[in-house]
Amino acid sequence: MRFMLIVKATTDSEAGVMPSQELIDAMQKYNEELVKAGVLLAADGLMPSSSAIRIAYPEPGGKPKLVDGPFTESKELIAGYTLIEVKSREEAVEWALRMPDPHGLGQGEIELRQVFEVEELMDNPDTLAKEAALRRQVEEQKNA
């Protein structure tokens, strides 16, 4: 089971305030624990929404619309994420509870979301085979 720990943005993260060395050290220690346990798939911080672009689809079949950031509601934005693969929801919650306050100021908020597995989204054998082939191709490209 894969889970994403979504770190919510704050006014500081949206302003581009960099984390303290103490917080960086704490996050590195946490990530090392995830690696040692064999559950870490990815972990990254995101740049503020001032450098982001939203792509909106205002009508079905319509042309996509580009909207440049910044975006106003920092509580609705994401500052980073950690992707883990674990055996259960309970294990995911345990790892999420061990994550240091992601902003170090008592403002941190983490949202834990389970990732759909491809078999949960589709059941057509041809579609599943195409998806499996695409995923193999991605892995081959990464290993090339």
N, C-alpha and C positions, 0 to 999 in steps of 0.2 A: 504494500500500500504506500502510495506516495502522498506526501502532505507538503503544502507550502506554508511557511511561516511568513506572513506579510507584515512588514514593519510599516506602520502608518507614519506619514509625514507630520512634521511640526512646523511652526513658524520659523524656527532656526534652520531646520533642514531645507526648507523652501528658500531661505535667505542664503543658502550655500555655506552656512557655518560648518566648518569641519569638526569631526569628533575629536575629543581630547586624546592624548596618548594613552591615558589610563583606560579609556573606553576601547580604544583600538586593541590594547593588550588583552582586555577582558574578552572581547569578541574573538580574538585569535585563539585564546585558550579554549573558549567554547567550541570554535570550529575544529580545533585539534581533537577535542573529545568526540565530536561527531565523526571525524575521520577515523580515529582509533576504533570506534564502535562499528565502523563500516556502513554508516547510514547517510552520510553527506553526499548529495548529488550536485549541488550548486549553492553558492552564497555570494550575493553582490549588493552593493549600495547603488542607488540610482541618483542621477543628477537632478537638480531642482526642476520643477515644471516650467521654469522660464526658458529652458532649452528644449522643451517638449513640443510635440505636434500631436493634435488629436485628429483623427479621421472619423467624420460623422457621416452617417447615411440618413439624410433627412426624409427620404421617401423610398418605398420599396422599388427596387430596380433603378433608382436614381443615381446620379453621379455623386461620388464621394466628395465631401467638403473638407478642406484642410483648415484647422484652427490652430494658430500659434499660441503657445503658453506665454506668460504664466497663467495658471488656473487658480481661481480664488479660494476655494474651500480646502485648506490644507488638511482638515480632518478626513477628507474624501480621497486624498492622494497617498501614494506609496513612496516611501523613501528607500526601501530595500526589500530583499527577500532571502529566504533560505529554503532550499528544496531538499527534503529528506525522504528516504525509503525505509519504512519500518514494518513491523509485523502486525501492529494494531493501532487503533485510534488512541488507546490509553498510553501506548509508548510515545506516540506523537505529542500528546499533551505533556507527558513527563519531560520530553526534550524542550518543548516550548517554554515550560515553566523554569527551565534551567538557563534560558537565554538571558544575558545581562540586559538591563534597561537599555534599549537600543539608542536612546538619545542621552542617557546618563544624567538626566535632569529631573527625573520623576515624571516626565511627560510621555514616556514610552507607551506604545500600545501595539500589540501584536495580534493579528488575526490569523487563526489556524484554519486552513481549508484543505480538504481532501481533493486530490487530483483524480479526474476521471481516468479510468483505464480504457483503452480503445475498445475493448469488448463490451464495455458498458454503454458506449455511444452508438455502436452499430452491430448488426448481427448478420448482414449480408456476407457470405463467404468470399465473394469476389472483391468486395470493398475491403474486407479485413486483410486479404492477401495483398492487395495494392498498398495498404497502409503498412503492413509488415515489410514489404519490399522497400518502401520509402525510408522507413526507420533503419533498415540494414544499410541502405545507401548513405544515409547521414553518418552512421557509425564508421563505414569504410572511408568516407571523406575525412572524418576526424582523425583516423588512424593512418592516413596516407602521408 
